[in-house]
Amino acid sequence: MKNLNKSNFLNKRLGFFSLLAILFWAKNIFAYFTVFNLGIESPFQYFILLINPIATTLFLLAISLYVRRTKPFYVTLMIIYSLMSLLLFANAVYYREFTDFITINTMLGAGKVTSGLGSSTLNLLEPVDMVYLIDILVIVYALARKKIKLDTNPIKARVAIAFTTASIMIFSGNLFLAETDRSGLLTRTFSRDYLVKYLGINAFTVYDAVQTYNTNQVRAEASPNDMNEVSEYVKEHHAAPNDEYFGLAKGKNVIYIHLESTQQFLIDYKLKDENGVEHEVMPFVNSLFHSKSTFSFDNFFHQVKAGKTSDAETLLETSLFGLNQGAFFAQLGGKNTFEAAPHILAQEAGYSSAVFHGNSKTFWNRNETYTHFGYENFFDASYYDVNENNSFQYGLHDKPFFAQSAQYLEHLQQPFYSKFIAVSNHYPYAEFTDDEAGFPMANTSDSTINGYFATANYLDKAVEEFFNYLKAVGLYENSVFVLYGDHYGVSNGRNKTLAELVGKTSDTWTDYDNAQMQRVPYMIHVPGQSKGGVNHTYGGQVDGLPTLLHLLGIDTDNYIQLGQDLFSKEKDNLVAFRDGSFMSPKYTYYAGVLYDNETQQVAEDLTEEELQEVDQMHERVTRQLEVSDQINNGDLLRFYTGSNIDPVNPETFSYKDSLTRLQDLEKALGDKSTSLYSKNNNQSTVDQYKTQTYQEYSPTKTNTDDDNKVDSEPLEEATNE
């Protein structure tokens, strides 16, 4: 450090400029090879990867060269360098968990998203991340202590212009090489990985900013004519209900149970402990999955993007996709017009509605979005006894969450539409030890994977206790239950470590395997009926709403929904992922590669007929996503009147004092009140909720009785306070 001031090179403006340019290039290359999975396939792509940070780095840093005064030059240069480094750092941390890059919409919605994260953000950081920022501190120190002297001689204008011109020429060459290897990079729909691989983080961010601006312009310029085009597509895409199942659950309460981060591979999964003893991870959910009272789907996929849990809610309750960039709830949830499940059921069948969630109401902007969905009640963390002993950064643990929810559920007027968002089975899956969870940890090199099975088992026990309560108080028989996994629990970046636990090897693991891991549980449990079973139809979360409405006896023909009834004989077995990948019984298209499901290998030597079939799948997937974006970005449902229901007025909903309002309604209705509380002679049912603490955990045997009604042996009692 003390010899830096002796270097004529660093003491010159161009020398200092060059130092920062080289350092930032090196940090980019470090991120490319240690964090980002960009799918480099050839030496040519390696070459492009090595040069792609150069152009934008020079262009942005060259802005400082036009500053003639000494201190402002160094300040400007360091600010630009620091902002670029911070952007790279943020993308590295974000990519590690989400396998995606930060977009402008993600940045704009960051405040609303992170308000519920708390200390969990720190779990995403690793010591190696200091590589992106520590040099800034060293350089600032060197400048402050005059280890690097300030050059008072300004850069000549022609030199500054030369650097700017050179950067533009380099970028043009970079883009030419990129287009040579990937035609239509900027004009066709590719993944963000491609943009970063070929052009770099800075160029991607600028490109994304332009796209975001264009999207906002679409919203401003949207008109009723755009809605007509959408209506035509929806009419053509509509799948008529199956008469055998239509109205099967008519008039029943709807209870959605959100199985946080639960993947399909957990169904029937048994984890071996260090002694070789097998432990069933989710015995109660398994019993539901295989019950004849349950319609279960084993080829059901999540379709979320950056919005993750909130995207799943968007898909399931509006039959629209989330955004390709950022979180839909955070960006448009509090602005757009919707035809969402709670509002449709209120208008069509007189349902009341409520969401239960033991976290902050502002997490994912839920407090605003739910009013636009038409939810009458939202019981967030403020309604629960949340303390350090029963919660973590994502909210109240599942057992106390379900138990404390009973005091509010019993006051809802029936029939009701409700959603319970459990959170304990959430990254980083490190809340319990073996003794606390009563379930063994897996033994891999990744602590996230090791804890995943224990938290999933805890979720299973919480759901079982909730079902036992509903049976005890008489709500079970008159309800239909929808249990769903919202998104992956183990990310693609960790799947190779998981491979051995799911019968694969890390050496042979491919993107085909990553694609198959996007399956999540989806089951509709209807007590009293025996037509259920495991259905192999291919579907996704966008199909949830029309499926449920048809079971409730509500035809969706006049609604704008992009999904199809999973029971329909007209169902198109094609599942679109948000990035344009897709699943079908025959093919898997994932990360830009087509696989044959039968061989599980890359599909090669396709016939002309097969190529045409795949092209048609691409077209259908692209069209479905485009229509969703048209609706969402243009807020087109504000123009739609074909469903003949009154539009939601979000101003009529307030989530303050919800319990008091429900109790006042019971009093006003008197003998006509249909709430559980009123039916129980105005006596609370809360004391009938039986739960266990972590330490009282002991495995219980689950079974399916002769009437196909899921039941379990009684649990030891414990208070829920």
KAQUITA-V211618 format. One record per residue. N is the residue number from 1. RES is the residue in one small letter. SS is DSSP state (H for helix, E for strand, - for the rest). OMEGA is omega in whole degrees, 0 to 359 (NA if undefined). Layout:
# KAQUITA-V211618
<<N | RES | SS | OMEGA> <N | RES | SS | OMEGA>>
This chain:
# KAQUITA-V211618
<<1 | m | - | 185> <2 | k | - | 179> <3 | n | - | 182> <4 | l | H | 183> <5 | n | H | 178> <6 | k | H | 182> <7 | s | - | 177> <8 | n | - | 182> <9 | f | - | 183> <10 | l | - | 180> <11 | n | - | 174> <12 | k | - | 181> <13 | r | H | 181> <14 | l | H | 177> <15 | g | H | 179> <16 | f | H | 176> <17 | f | H | 182> <18 | s | H | 178> <19 | l | H | 182> <20 | l | H | 179> <21 | a | H | 180> <22 | i | H | 180> <23 | l | H | 182> <24 | f | H | 175> <25 | w | H | 181> <26 | a | H | 179> <27 | k | H | 176> <28 | n | H | 182> <29 | i | H | 177> <30 | f | H | 179> <31 | a | H | 181> <32 | y | H | 188> <33 | f | H | 181> <34 | t | H | 185> <35 | v | - | 186> <36 | f | - | 176> <37 | n | - | 190> <38 | l | - | 174> <39 | g | - | 179> <40 | i | - | 188> <41 | e | - | 184> <42 | s | - | 175> <43 | p | H | 179> <44 | f | H | 178> <45 | q | H | 175> <46 | y | H | 180> <47 | f | H | 179> <48 | i | H | 180> <49 | l | H | 182> <50 | l | H | 183> <51 | i | H | 189> <52 | n | H | 176> <53 | p | H | 191> <54 | i | H | 188> <55 | a | H | 183> <56 | t | H | 178> <57 | t | H | 179> <58 | l | H | 183> <59 | f | H | 183> <60 | l | H | 180> <61 | l | H | 181> <62 | a | H | 176> <63 | i | H | 181> <64 | s | H | 183> <65 | l | H | 179> <66 | y | H | 179> <67 | v | - | 187> <68 | r | - | 182> <69 | r | - | 191> <70 | t | H | 184> <71 | k | H | 177> <72 | p | H | 178> <73 | f | H | 182> <74 | y | H | 178> <75 | v | H | 179> <76 | t | H | 181> <77 | l | H | 181> <78 | m | H | 178> <79 | i | H | 179> <80 | i | H | 181> <81 | y | H | 181> <82 | s | H | 180> <83 | l | H | 177> <84 | m | H | 180> <85 | s | H | 179> <86 | l | H | 178> <87 | l | H | 179> <88 | l | H | 178> <89 | f | H | 181> <90 | a | H | 179> <91 | n | H | 179> <92 | a | H | 180> <93 | v | H | 181> <94 | y | H | 183> <95 | y | H | 183> <96 | r | H | 181> <97 | e | H | 188> <98 | f | H | 184> <99 | t | - | 181> <100 | d | - | 180> <101 | f | - | 183> <102 | i | - | 179> <103 | t | - | 177> <104 | i | H | 178> <105 | n | H | 176> <106 | t | H | 178> <107 | m | H | 182> <108 | l | H | 181> <109 | g | - | 186> <110 | a | H | 182> <111 | g | H | 182> <112 | k | H | 181> <113 | v | H | 187> <114 | t | H | 181> <115 | s | - | 180> <116 | g | - | 185> <117 | l | - | 181> <118 | g | H | 185> <119 | s | H | 183> <120 | s | H | 179> <121 | t | H | 181> <122 | l | H | 180> <123 | n | H | 181> <124 | l | H | 184> <125 | l | - | 175> <126 | e | - | 181> <127 | p | H | 182> <128 | v | H | 181> <129 | d | H | 178> <130 | m | H | 178> <131 | v | H | 185> <132 | y | H | 188> <133 | l | - | 189> <134 | i | H | 181> <135 | d | H | 178> <136 | i | H | 180> <137 | l | H | 180> <138 | v | H | 182> <139 | i | H | 178> <140 | v | H | 178> <141 | y | H | 181> <142 | a | H | 178> <143 | l | H | 182> <144 | a | H | 181> <145 | r | - | 177> <146 | k | - | 171> <147 | k | - | 170> <148 | i | - | 183> <149 | k | - | 179> <150 | l | - | 179> <151 | d | - | 183> <152 | t | - | 181> <153 | n | - | 181> <154 | p | - | 175> <155 | i | - | 179> <156 | k | - | 184> <157 | a | H | 183> <158 | r | H | 177> <159 | v | H | 178> <160 | a | H | 179> <161 | i | H | 180> <162 | a | H | 178> <163 | f | H | 179> <164 | t | H | 180> <165 | t | H | 180> <166 | a | H | 181> <167 | s | H | 178> <168 | i | H | 179> <169 | m | H | 178> <170 | i | H | 179> <171 | f | H | 179> <172 | s | H | 177> <173 | g | H | 177> <174 | n | H | 181> <175 | l | H | 178> <176 | f | H | 178> <177 | l | H | 179> <178 | a | H | 180> <179 | e | H | 177> <180 | t | H | 182> <181 | d | H | 182> <182 | r | - | 184> <183 | s | - | 177> <184 | g | - | 184> <185 | l | - | 184> <186 | l | - | 184> <187 | t | - | 178> <188 | r | - | 183> <189 | t | - | 176> <190 | f | - | 177> <191 | s | - | 178> <192 | r | H | 176> <193 | d | H | 180> <194 | y | H | 182> <195 | l | H | 179> <196 | v | H | 181> <197 | k | H | 185> <198 | y | H | 187> <199 | l | H | 178> <200 | g | - | 183> <201 | i | H | 184> <202 | n | H | 180> <203 | a | H | 178> <204 | f | H | 182> <205 | t | H | 178> <206 | v | H | 178> <207 | y | H | 180> <208 | d | H | 178> <209 | a | H | 178> <210 | v | H | 179> <211 | q | H | 179> <212 | t | H | 177> <213 | y | H | 180> <214 | n | H | 178> <215 | t | H | 178> <216 | n | H | 177> <217 | q | H | 178> <218 | v | H | 180> <219 | r | H | 182> <220 | a | H | 185> <221 | e | H | 183> <222 | a | - | 182> <223 | s | - | 178> <224 | p | H | 179> <225 | n | H | 178> <226 | d | H | 180> <227 | m | H | 180> <228 | n | H | 179> <229 | e | H | 179> <230 | v | H | 181> <231 | s | H | 179> <232 | e | H | 179> <233 | y | H | 183> <234 | v | H | 179> <235 | k | H | 179> <236 | e | H | 185> <237 | h | H | 185> <238 | h | - | 176> <239 | a | - | 184> <240 | a | - | 180> <241 | p | - | 176> <242 | n | - | 184> <243 | d | - | 182> <244 | e | - | 185> <245 | y | - | 183> <246 | f | - | 179> <247 | g | - | 182> <248 | l | - | 181> <249 | a | - | 185> <250 | k | - | 176> <251 | g | - | 182> <252 | k | - | 171> <253 | n | E | 176> <254 | v | E | 179> <255 | i | E | 174> <256 | y | E | 175> <257 | i | E | 184> <258 | h | E | 179> <259 | l | E | 186> <260 | e | - | 172> <261 | s | - | 183> <262 | t | - | 179> <263 | q | - | 184> <264 | q | H | 183> <265 | f | H | 178> <266 | l | H | 178> <267 | i | - | 181> <268 | d | - | 182> <269 | y | - | 176> <270 | k | E | 182> <271 | l | E | 177> <272 | k | E | 176> <273 | d | - | 185> <274 | e | - | 179> <275 | n | - | 179> <276 | g | - | 179> <277 | v | - | 181> <278 | e | E | 179> <279 | h | E | 180> <280 | e | E | 188> <281 | v | - | 185> <282 | m | - | 185> <283 | p | H | 182> <284 | f | H | 178> <285 | v | H | 176> <286 | n | H | 181> <287 | s | H | 175> <288 | l | H | 184> <289 | f | H | 184> <290 | h | - | 179> <291 | s | - | 176> <292 | k | - | 175> <293 | s | - | 184> <294 | t | E | 170> <295 | f | E | 184> <296 | s | E | 183> <297 | f | E | 184> <298 | d | E | 173> <299 | n | E | 182> <300 | f | E | 188> <301 | f | E | 170> <302 | h | - | 183> <303 | q | - | 186> <304 | v | - | 173> <305 | k | - | 186> <306 | a | - | 180> <307 | g | - | 176> <308 | k | - | 184> <309 | t | H | 181> <310 | s | H | 175> <311 | d | H | 178> <312 | a | H | 178> <313 | e | H | 178> <314 | t | H | 182> <315 | l | H | 186> <316 | l | H | 187> <317 | e | H | 177> <318 | t | H | 185> <319 | s | - | 172> <320 | l | - | 178> <321 | f | - | 170> <322 | g | - | 181> <323 | l | - | 173> <324 | n | - | 180> <325 | q | - | 176> <326 | g | - | 184> <327 | a | - | 182> <328 | f | H | 180> <329 | f | H | 185> <330 | a | H | 186> <331 | q | H | 188> <332 | l | - | 183> <333 | g | - | 181> <334 | g | - | 183> <335 | k | - | 192> <336 | n | - | 173> <337 | t | - | 184> <338 | f | - | 164> <339 | e | - | 187> <340 | a | - | 186> <341 | a | H | 183> <342 | p | H | 180> <343 | h | H | 178> <344 | i | H | 182> <345 | l | H | 176> <346 | a | H | 183> <347 | q | H | 186> <348 | e | H | 189> <349 | a | H | 174> <350 | g | - | 180> <351 | y | - | 165> <352 | s | E | 184> <353 | s | E | 179> <354 | a | E | 171> <355 | v | E | 178> <356 | f | E | 184> <357 | h | E | 184> <358 | g | - | 178> <359 | n | - | 181> <360 | s | - | 181> <361 | k | - | 181> <362 | t | - | 179> <363 | f | H | 186> <364 | w | H | 176> <365 | n | H | 184> <366 | r | H | 184> <367 | n | H | 177> <368 | e | H | 184> <369 | t | H | 183> <370 | y | H | 177> <371 | t | H | 179> <372 | h | H | 174> <373 | f | H | 181> <374 | g | - | 176> <375 | y | - | 180> <376 | e | - | 184> <377 | n | E | 176> <378 | f | E | 179> <379 | f | E | 182> <380 | d | - | 186> <381 | a | H | 182> <382 | s | H | 180> <383 | y | H | 185> <384 | y | - | 172> <385 | d | - | 183> <386 | v | - | 178> <387 | n | - | 186> <388 | e | - | 181> <389 | n | - | 183> <390 | n | - | 184> <391 | s | E | 172> <392 | f | E | 191> <393 | q | - | 180> <394 | y | - | 176> <395 | g | E | 183> <396 | l | E | 177> <397 | h | - | 193> <398 | d | H | 182> <399 | k | H | 177> <400 | p | H | 178> <401 | f | H | 180> <402 | f | H | 182> <403 | a | H | 181> <404 | q | H | 179> <405 | s | H | 183> <406 | a | H | 183> <407 | q | H | 177> <408 | y | H | 180> <409 | l | H | 185> <410 | e | - | 180> <411 | h | - | 178> <412 | l | - | 175> <413 | q | - | 179> <414 | q | - | 359> <415 | p | - | 180> <416 | f | E | 174> <417 | y | E | 186> <418 | s | E | 179> <419 | k | E | 180> <420 | f | E | 184> <421 | i | E | 177> <422 | a | - | 186> <423 | v | - | 189> <424 | s | - | 179> <425 | n | - | 185> <426 | h | - | 172> <427 | y | - | 13> <428 | p | - | 176> <429 | y | - | 185> <430 | a | - | 185> <431 | e | - | 186> <432 | f | - | 167> <433 | t | - | 178> <434 | d | H | 184> <435 | d | H | 182> <436 | e | H | 184> <437 | a | H | 184> <438 | g | - | 183> <439 | f | - | 184> <440 | p | - | 173> <441 | m | - | 173> <442 | a | - | 182> <443 | n | - | 176> <444 | t | - | 179> <445 | s | - | 184> <446 | d | - | 182> <447 | s | H | 178> <448 | t | H | 178> <449 | i | H | 183> <450 | n | H | 182> <451 | g | H | 186> <452 | y | H | 184> <453 | f | H | 180> <454 | a | H | 180> <455 | t | H | 176> <456 | a | H | 178> <457 | n | H | 177> <458 | y | H | 176> <459 | l | H | 180> <460 | d | H | 180> <461 | k | H | 179> <462 | a | H | 179> <463 | v | H | 179> <464 | e | H | 179> <465 | e | H | 179> <466 | f | H | 178> <467 | f | H | 179> <468 | n | H | 177> <469 | y | H | 182> <470 | l | H | 176> <471 | k | H | 183> <472 | a | H | 185> <473 | v | H | 174> <474 | g | - | 179> <475 | l | - | 187> <476 | y | - | 186> <477 | e | - | 184> <478 | n | - | 183> <479 | s | E | 170> <480 | v | E | 186> <481 | f | E | 175> <482 | v | E | 178> <483 | l | E | 184> <484 | y | E | 169> <485 | g | E | 186> <486 | d | - | 181> <487 | h | - | 179> <488 | y | - | 174> <489 | g | - | 177> <490 | v | - | 185> <491 | s | - | 180> <492 | n | H | 181> <493 | g | H | 180> <494 | r | H | 188> <495 | n | H | 180> <496 | k | H | 176> <497 | t | H | 179> <498 | l | H | 191> <499 | a | H | 184> <500 | e | H | 182> <501 | l | H | 181> <502 | v | H | 174> <503 | g | - | 179> <504 | k | - | 175> <505 | t | - | 181> <506 | s | - | 182> <507 | d | - | 184> <508 | t | - | 182> <509 | w | - | 181> <510 | t | - | 175> <511 | d | H | 173> <512 | y | H | 179> <513 | d | H | 176> <514 | n | H | 181> <515 | a | H | 181> <516 | q | H | 181> <517 | m | - | 179> <518 | q | - | 174> <519 | r | E | 175> <520 | v | - | 179> <521 | p | - | 171> <522 | y | E | 182> <523 | m | E | 178> <524 | i | E | 184> <525 | h | E | 181> <526 | v | E | 181> <527 | p | - | 176> <528 | g | - | 178> <529 | q | - | 186> <530 | s | - | 180> <531 | k | - | 186> <532 | g | - | 182> <533 | g | E | 181> <534 | v | E | 182> <535 | n | E | 184> <536 | h | E | 177> <537 | t | E | 176> <538 | y | E | 180> <539 | g | E | 180> <540 | g | E | 185> <541 | q | H | 179> <542 | v | H | 181> <543 | d | H | 187> <544 | g | H | 186> <545 | l | H | 179> <546 | p | H | 178> <547 | t | H | 181> <548 | l | H | 182> <549 | l | H | 178> <550 | h | H | 176> <551 | l | H | 180> <552 | l | - | 177> <553 | g | - | 180> <554 | i | - | 180> <555 | d | - | 183> <556 | t | - | 187> <557 | d | - | 184> <558 | n | - | 180> <559 | y | - | 178> <560 | i | - | 181> <561 | q | - | 184> <562 | l | - | 177> <563 | g | - | 179> <564 | q | - | 177> <565 | d | - | 181> <566 | l | - | 179> <567 | f | - | 186> <568 | s | - | 176> <569 | k | - | 180> <570 | e | - | 184> <571 | k | - | 177> <572 | d | - | 184> <573 | n | - | 180> <574 | l | E | 184> <575 | v | E | 180> <576 | a | E | 169> <577 | f | - | 187> <578 | r | - | 182> <579 | d | - | 180> <580 | g | - | 172> <581 | s | - | 179> <582 | f | E | 177> <583 | m | E | 172> <584 | s | E | 179> <585 | p | - | 185> <586 | k | - | 187> <587 | y | E | 169> <588 | t | E | 175> <589 | y | E | 188> <590 | y | E | 180> <591 | a | - | 175> <592 | g | - | 182> <593 | v | E | 179> <594 | l | E | 180> <595 | y | E | 174> <596 | d | E | 184> <597 | n | - | 182> <598 | e | - | 181> <599 | t | - | 184> <600 | q | - | 180> <601 | q | E | 177> <602 | v | E | 181> <603 | a | - | 182> <604 | e | - | 177> <605 | d | - | 179> <606 | l | - | 176> <607 | t | - | 178> <608 | e | H | 179> <609 | e | H | 180> <610 | e | H | 177> <611 | l | H | 179> <612 | q | H | 178> <613 | e | H | 180> <614 | v | H | 178> <615 | d | H | 179> <616 | q | H | 176> <617 | m | H | 177> <618 | h | H | 182> <619 | e | H | 181> <620 | r | H | 179> <621 | v | H | 180> <622 | t | H | 181> <623 | r | H | 180> <624 | q | H | 179> <625 | l | H | 179> <626 | e | H | 180> <627 | v | H | 177> <628 | s | H | 179> <629 | d | H | 176> <630 | q | H | 181> <631 | i | H | 186> <632 | n | H | 184> <633 | n | H | 179> <634 | g | H | 185> <635 | d | - | 189> <636 | l | H | 182> <637 | l | H | 175> <638 | r | H | 181> <639 | f | H | 190> <640 | y | - | 179> <641 | t | - | 186> <642 | g | - | 182> <643 | s | - | 177> <644 | n | - | 172> <645 | i | - | 180> <646 | d | - | 178> <647 | p | - | 178> <648 | v | - | 171> <649 | n | - | 185> <650 | p | H | 181> <651 | e | H | 182> <652 | t | H | 183> <653 | f | - | 175> <654 | s | - | 183> <655 | y | - | 173> <656 | k | - | 176> <657 | d | - | 181> <658 | s | H | 181> <659 | l | H | 179> <660 | t | H | 180> <661 | r | H | 179> <662 | l | H | 179> <663 | q | H | 177> <664 | d | H | 179> <665 | l | H | 178> <666 | e | H | 180> <667 | k | H | 181> <668 | a | H | 181> <669 | l | H | 179> <670 | g | H | 181> <671 | d | H | 181> <672 | k | H | 179> <673 | s | - | 182> <674 | t | - | 182> <675 | s | - | 177> <676 | l | H | 180> <677 | y | H | 180> <678 | s | H | 180> <679 | k | H | 180> <680 | n | - | 178> <681 | n | - | 178> <682 | n | - | 176> <683 | q | - | 180> <684 | s | - | 178> <685 | t | - | 187> <686 | v | H | 182> <687 | d | H | 178> <688 | q | H | 178> <689 | y | - | 181> <690 | k | - | 182> <691 | t | - | 179> <692 | q | - | 171> <693 | t | - | 180> <694 | y | - | 186> <695 | q | - | 181> <696 | e | - | 184> <697 | y | - | 168> <698 | s | - | 184> <699 | p | - | 177> <700 | t | - | 180> <701 | k | - | 176> <702 | t | E | 180> <703 | n | E | 176> <704 | t | E | 184> <705 | d | - | 186> <706 | d | - | 181> <707 | d | - | 179> <708 | n | - | 177> <709 | k | - | 183> <710 | v | E | 180> <711 | d | E | 178> <712 | s | E | 176> <713 | e | - | 183> <714 | p | - | 176> <715 | l | - | 174> <716 | e | - | 185> <717 | e | - | 173> <718 | a | - | 180> <719 | t | - | 180> <720 | n | - | 179> <721 | e | - | NA>>
